[in-house]
Amino acid sequence: MKNKRLVGIVLTTLILLLIPLIAMQFTDEVNWTLFDFIIAGFLLLGTGLMCELVIRKVSKIEHRITICAVLLTMFVLIWLELAVGIFGTPFAGS
């Protein structure tokens, strides 16, 4: 079962990265570079693997949920900053 979740995380990351790749073929609205795909893959895969580590190592279900929720919140905030610059850092994409 452990390997199935790992395969699921990797496949989910690849499928999610295919969405902008396919969209780029049909519209000019989506314009990702190789660097964008690398960063997105790193963020998606890293978040998935960190949640998997938490699920394997933390015994209390309440702590698992809390830690994974914090990880997902951090992922969303980093993604939003890179996409539209909600905090105004130099890393903002807009």
Backbone torsions as a table, in degrees:
resi	resn	phi	psi	omega
1	MET	NA	-34.5	-178.7
2	LYS	-61.6	-42.5	180.0
3	ASN	-70.0	-30.9	177.5
4	LYS	-63.7	-40.5	178.7
5	ARG	-66.9	-39.8	178.6
6	LEU	-62.7	-44.9	177.3
7	VAL	-62.8	-40.0	178.0
8	GLY	-62.0	-39.8	179.0
9	ILE	-65.1	-45.6	-179.6
10	VAL	-65.5	-44.7	179.5
11	LEU	-65.2	-39.4	177.3
12	THR	-63.0	-41.4	177.0
13	THR	-60.6	-46.7	179.8
14	LEU	-63.6	-41.7	179.4
15	ILE	-64.5	-42.7	178.8
16	LEU	-65.1	-33.2	177.2
17	LEU	-75.4	-21.6	176.5
18	LEU	-71.2	-26.2	-177.9
19	ILE	-59.7	-54.5	178.2
20	PRO	-68.0	-30.3	178.8
21	LEU	-63.2	-44.2	178.0
22	ILE	-69.1	-41.1	-180.0
23	ALA	-61.5	-33.6	179.6
24	MET	-65.0	-23.0	179.5
25	GLN	-76.2	-21.0	-174.0
26	PHE	-111.1	-16.5	-176.3
27	THR	-146.8	153.4	175.3
28	ASP	-88.4	-4.0	-179.4
29	GLU	-68.3	-30.6	178.9
30	VAL	-101.6	117.9	-176.9
31	ASN	-136.0	80.4	-179.8
32	TRP	-95.8	144.4	173.5
33	THR	-99.2	174.2	176.9
34	LEU	-58.6	-38.8	179.3
35	PHE	-62.0	-38.5	177.9
36	ASP	-61.8	-42.7	179.4
37	PHE	-66.3	-38.5	179.2
38	ILE	-64.6	-47.3	-179.7
39	ILE	-64.2	-44.9	179.8
40	ALA	-62.4	-42.6	178.2
41	GLY	-62.8	-42.3	177.9
42	PHE	-61.9	-45.2	179.9
43	LEU	-64.5	-47.1	-178.8
44	LEU	-65.1	-49.6	-178.6
45	LEU	-66.4	-41.9	179.3
46	GLY	-61.7	-43.6	179.3
47	THR	-65.3	-44.1	178.5
48	GLY	-61.5	-43.4	-179.8
49	LEU	-69.6	-35.6	177.2
50	MET	-66.9	-40.3	176.5
51	CYS	-64.6	-38.8	176.3
52	GLU	-61.9	-42.1	177.6
53	LEU	-61.4	-42.5	178.2
54	VAL	-62.7	-43.8	-179.7
55	ILE	-61.8	-37.6	-178.7
56	ARG	-76.4	-35.6	-169.7
57	LYS	-99.1	-26.9	-176.3
58	VAL	-94.9	128.7	-173.8
59	SER	-87.6	-37.2	-177.6
60	LYS	-79.7	129.5	-176.7
61	ILE	-63.1	-35.3	179.7
62	GLU	-64.4	-40.4	179.2
63	HIS	-69.2	-38.0	176.6
64	ARG	-58.6	-49.2	-178.1
65	ILE	-62.3	-43.9	-178.7
66	THR	-64.1	-46.9	-178.1
67	ILE	-66.2	-43.2	178.5
68	CYS	-65.4	-36.0	176.9
69	ALA	-64.5	-40.1	177.1
70	VAL	-64.8	-42.8	178.3
71	LEU	-61.6	-43.8	179.6
72	LEU	-67.6	-36.1	176.0
73	THR	-64.4	-43.2	177.5
74	MET	-62.5	-41.5	177.7
75	PHE	-59.0	-48.6	-178.5
76	VAL	-63.2	-42.6	179.9
77	LEU	-65.0	-40.8	177.8
78	ILE	-66.4	-43.4	179.3
79	TRP	-60.3	-46.0	179.5
80	LEU	-64.1	-39.1	178.6
81	GLU	-64.0	-44.0	179.6
82	LEU	-68.1	-31.7	-177.0
83	ALA	-80.8	-49.3	-172.8
84	VAL	-129.0	-7.2	175.7
85	GLY	74.6	55.5	-178.6
86	ILE	-69.1	-21.9	179.2
87	PHE	-104.2	-11.7	178.2
88	GLY	76.7	27.1	177.2
89	THR	-77.7	166.3	177.4
90	PRO	-65.7	-12.3	-179.1
91	PHE	-84.5	-4.9	-176.1
92	ALA	-61.0	142.7	-177.7
93	GLY	-84.9	-8.4	-177.1
94	SER	-100.3	NA	NA
